[in-house]
Amino acid sequence: MAQKTIGLLFGSFNPIHNGHLTMALDVADTYPEIDEIWFVVSPQNPDKLNNKMLHEDHRFKMVELAVRPHKKLNASNIEFNLPRPSFTIKTLEKLKKEYPENKFVLIFGSDVINNLPKWESYEEICEFPIIGLVRDEETILPELQEAIMDLKLFNSRVILSSTQVRELLEGKQPIDRLLPDEVIKYIEDNKLF
């Protein structure tokens, strides 16, 4: 099997929104060496243990619906069969074992990168190529820029967050153009918010 370069975008995706898709598509356009971007749905993020989240099956289904129209984007539920909470290093070990022919590139926001020293086996994570998403005022700590062996910075134009989307949904505010139509329909059909 031919080697592919896979970008990994980890998240709760509670829910996935157009900002996630825009960011992934922008990264794919900027780095043509990336063959696919996988949205890795985290069933239980160790940093969000007390956060009220939709069931993982709903979140995964919404990601599947959102990425379906985009050739380079895929949904992954690989963490669903791993011990919880989900630790990125364990996911990476499983991915390397299941797809030894592929090269994996991590796609993290600057906030995530700046918190890496708190993560389990963060030195091993820093051995993977990382694309760091930064917005206008954001920076990545110099010590982490040095620790990451292969770091590319990418200026993200996305300012939307899942928290903002949830607040709109819970307040019964309009969300047109913030989520893909298929995701909005799924939320409405399943009365998720």
C-alpha positions in Angstrom: 0.0 0.0 0.0 1.3 3.5 -0.9 2.4 5.8 1.9 0.0 8.6 2.6 0.5 11.7 4.7 -2.4 12.1 7.1 -3.2 15.2 9.0 -4.8 14.5 12.4 -7.2 17.0 13.8 -8.3 15.9 17.3 -11.3 17.2 19.0 -14.6 16.7 20.9 -16.5 18.2 17.9 -19.4 19.0 20.2 -20.6 19.9 17.6 -18.5 20.1 14.5 -19.0 23.4 12.7 -18.0 25.2 9.5 -15.0 26.7 11.2 -13.5 23.2 11.7 -14.1 22.4 8.0 -12.7 25.7 6.8 -9.6 25.3 8.9 -9.0 21.7 7.7 -9.6 22.7 4.0 -7.3 25.7 4.3 -4.5 23.4 5.8 -5.1 20.9 3.0 -4.8 23.6 0.4 -1.7 25.1 1.9 0.1 21.8 2.4 -0.5 19.7 -0.8 1.8 17.0 0.6 -1.1 16.2 3.0 -3.2 13.5 1.3 -6.1 13.4 3.8 -7.1 15.1 7.1 -8.8 12.8 9.6 -11.1 14.4 12.2 -10.3 12.2 15.3 -13.4 12.3 17.5 -12.3 12.1 21.2 -14.9 10.3 23.3 -13.5 11.6 26.5 -10.9 14.4 26.5 -8.8 14.4 29.8 -9.0 18.2 29.9 -12.9 18.1 29.7 -13.8 15.4 32.1 -16.6 17.5 33.7 -17.8 19.0 30.5 -21.4 18.0 29.4 -20.9 16.4 26.0 -23.2 14.9 23.5 -22.8 11.1 23.2 -19.8 10.1 21.2 -21.9 8.3 18.5 -23.8 11.5 17.8 -20.7 13.6 17.6 -19.0 11.0 15.3 -22.1 10.9 13.0 -22.2 14.7 12.7 -18.5 14.6 11.7 -19.2 11.9 9.1 -22.0 14.1 7.7 -19.9 17.2 7.7 -16.9 15.7 5.9 -18.7 13.6 3.4 -18.7 16.2 0.6 -15.0 16.8 0.9 -12.7 14.4 -0.8 -9.7 15.0 1.5 -11.5 14.9 4.8 -12.5 11.8 6.8 -14.0 11.0 10.2 -12.1 8.7 12.6 -13.5 7.0 15.7 -10.2 5.2 16.5 -10.3 6.5 20.1 -13.6 4.8 20.8 -11.9 1.5 21.5 -9.0 2.9 23.6 -9.0 3.3 27.4 -10.6 6.5 28.6 -9.9 9.3 29.0 -8.2 9.5 25.6 -4.5 10.3 25.6 -3.1 11.5 22.3 0.1 9.4 22.6 -2.0 6.2 22.9 -4.0 7.1 19.8 -0.8 7.8 17.9 0.7 4.4 18.9 -2.5 2.7 17.7 -2.5 4.6 14.4 1.2 3.8 13.8 0.4 0.1 14.5 -2.7 0.0 12.3 -1.3 2.1 9.4 2.4 1.6 9.5 2.7 2.8 5.9 1.4 6.3 6.7 3.0 9.4 7.9 1.0 11.4 10.5 1.1 15.1 10.9 -0.7 16.7 14.0 -2.8 19.8 13.6 -3.0 21.7 16.9 -4.2 25.2 17.9 -1.6 27.4 19.6 -3.5 26.9 22.9 -3.1 23.1 22.7 0.6 23.4 21.8 1.3 25.7 24.7 -0.3 23.1 27.0 1.7 20.1 25.6 4.1 19.9 28.6 1.1 18.9 30.7 0.3 15.9 28.4 1.3 12.3 28.9 4.5 11.5 27.0 4.6 15.0 25.5 8.2 14.6 24.4 7.2 11.7 22.1 4.3 13.8 20.7 6.9 16.6 19.9 8.7 14.1 17.6 5.7 14.1 15.2 5.5 16.9 12.6 3.0 19.5 13.9 1.1 22.3 12.1 0.4 25.0 14.7 -2.8 27.0 14.1 -2.4 30.6 15.2 -4.7 33.5 15.1 -3.8 37.2 15.0 -2.7 37.8 18.6 -1.6 34.3 19.5 1.9 33.0 19.9 3.6 29.7 20.6 6.0 29.6 23.5 9.6 29.7 22.3 10.6 26.7 24.4 7.9 24.7 22.6 8.9 25.9 19.2 12.3 24.5 20.1 11.0 21.2 21.5 8.9 20.4 18.5 11.2 18.8 15.9 9.1 19.8 12.8 6.8 22.8 13.5 5.0 24.7 10.8 2.9 27.8 11.8 -0.3 28.4 10.0 -2.4 31.6 10.3 -5.9 30.5 10.9 -8.8 32.8 9.9 -11.3 30.8 11.9 -12.7 32.4 15.1 -15.8 30.3 15.6 -15.8 27.8 18.5 -18.0 24.9 19.4 -18.8 26.6 22.7 -20.3 29.6 20.8 -22.3 27.3 18.6 -23.7 25.3 21.6 -24.7 28.6 23.3 -26.6 29.6 20.2 -28.3 26.2 19.9 -29.2 26.1 23.6 -30.6 29.7 23.3 -32.6 28.7 20.2 -30.7 31.3 18.2 -30.3 31.0 14.4 -27.2 29.0 13.4 -27.6 29.2 9.6 -24.2 29.1 7.8 -22.4 28.1 11.1 -22.9 24.4 10.6 -23.3 22.2 7.5 -27.0 21.8 6.6 -26.8 18.0 7.1 -25.5 18.6 10.7 -28.2 21.1 11.4 -30.8 18.5 10.2 -29.2 15.8 12.3 -29.3 18.0 15.4 -32.9 18.9 14.8 -34.0 15.3 14.0 -32.4 14.0 17.2 -33.3 17.0 19.4 -29.7 17.2 20.6 -29.8 20.7 22.1 
